[in-house]
Amino acid sequence: MEWIIVSLASLLAGFVDAIVGGGGLVLVPALFATFPNAPPATLLGTNKSASIWGTGIATWQYSRRVQMRWQAMLPAAAAGFVGAFAGAWTVTVVSADSLRKLLPLILLAVLLYTLARKDLGRHHTPRFEGRIETRLACAIGLAVGFYDGFFGPGTGSFFVFLFVRLLGYDFLNASVSAKLLNLATNVAAIILFAAKGHVWWHFAVPLAVANVVGSVIGTHMALKHGTGFVRGIFIVVVSSLILKTGYDAFLR
């Protein structure tokens, strides 16, 4: 029964993550609820060992159908990898508790801004070219990558929002770019978790298969329905993140 529950959660997580990020919002609570006595680091490592495959497949599928701005995104992915490593190291010496209460407020600001700007992310009109775009993308990758390693919730949503707001991408193209950077930050996390023995490999395989199935379905839906659909899912995911992180910060 445990295998079935977490595999279904992984499938749903892959579906959500492929569209706009935020799959951890589904799978991580499912793992914690199913295995309440397991070490948190092991559950987080097992989550990453599954989600990295779904993210990788989504990145590959999107890149075949949507024109990725590789010149800017590959250096940004490298910056995200470095940032995630730095963030993971920092959390070993500095507590993330102060960020826990600030996060729902930041997410609320992102949601309100997105709702207020009805045209935000509906049209793909990149504002920058060449080195300027690459530097800004790298700055986003480094900053959000550090956050992912240090704390984590909402990483994909922050990538999407910043690509839309700062670089002028539409939600679909922002989601495609976010997948590549999220893949890089997940690789950094997997290396750290695996090195410390915090991955249940016997669960990783079925969870990865389920996550890939969900990812394929989610990618198909996003490509079929386009920017408006991705924007709607983004609003739902960010709203859910506000409720989840707000509960964790102020009510638990």
Helices and strands as residue ranges (DSSP letters): H 2-20, H 24-34, H 40-65, H 70-90, H 97-116, H 130-150, H 155-167, H 171-195, H 201-246, I 247-251
